């Protein structure tokens, strides 16, 4: 099954990977398109020049004159097969960060969260198999290529996942405005952060499964932060405390 990437950074990061095969489609000779062309030539990928109309059909008009279609990527394939069980079996660090996404359906938010997960070295992202955004060209573009580096496990039951993480020594905190400030919570050790959808937040049963609730101290007039922004702030705080 092929994967189409339409943003420059996503294409660039994918072409940096070890073993890939596919086609780079070009409809413009821009500076960025030529950079990608040279990288694709080094990898031995097929390069095809097509018309703008053909490119519009290939990428639903959401492109900058290039589309990278990957047919095979061994490193990427391995990431797609990450499971919670394999992660827990191999995880032996004293400190860690797992990000659990409860019904994050907006691909822009999901992509932005993956970008923060890459920047703050989250060990794993967990998403449900239903009611969740998944990897798409939009997610790849917004994540600026982070989809190539962040391990994501797809699960069927988040409550069961939380229990499995707890059994492995993780403390799980649900992000909610009504909780104690992240400044006042010890976030050292093995930590899991649950982020809920912007509309409804974390499901009640999942919230009850958490060890506690955590919030971000704010002083503005708007009642909440965008979920991707909140996720980035909480990841930063976890890493700040863990690196002390």
C-alpha positions, 0 to 999 in steps of 0.5 A: 500500500502506497503512502503519499506525502505532499509537504516539503518537510515530510518528503525531506524526512522520508527521503532521509530514511534508509530503505524506501522505494517509490516515485517522486512526482513533479509539476513545478521546478521550484527550489524545493522541488529540485532539492527533493529531486536530488534526494530522490535520485540518490535513493534511486526512486522513480522521478516523473514530471507530470502536468499541474492538472495531473498533480491536482488529481493525484493530491486533491489540489493540496500540493506545492508542485511535488508529491512523494509516493512511497511504496515500501519503507522498511523502517516506517513499516516497523513503526506501524507495527509497534504494539503496546505489549512489545513496548512494555516488554522492552521498556527498561528506563527509569523515566519515560513519557507516554502520550495517550490520545483520547478521541483526537480526531482533527488531523491538524491537532494530531499532526501538531501533537506528533511534532511535539512528541518528536521534539520532547522525545516521547517514548510512545503515542497511543491512539484508539482504533476508533474515533481517532485521526490517523496518518494522512498527508495532512498529518504528515504536513502538520507534523513536519515529518515527525510521523517518520520518527514517533512510535504510535501504537493503535489499541482497542481499549484505552482503559485496559491500556492505562492498567497495563501501563500502571502495572509497568510502573507508569503514573497516568495523569489526565489533562483537564482544567479542573485538576491541580497545576502541573507545577505542583505534581511530581512528574519524574519517573514513568509518566503517561499523559492523557489528552482528550478531544477539544469538544468533550475532553477525556471520557469519564471512565478513562478519567476515572482510570487515571491516577490523577488530573493535571492542568496548565496554569493560565491567566488569559480570558479564553477558557482553554488552550488548543489540545495540541498546544496543551499537549506540548506544554505538558510534555515540556513540563514532564521533560523539564522535571525529569531532566533536573 
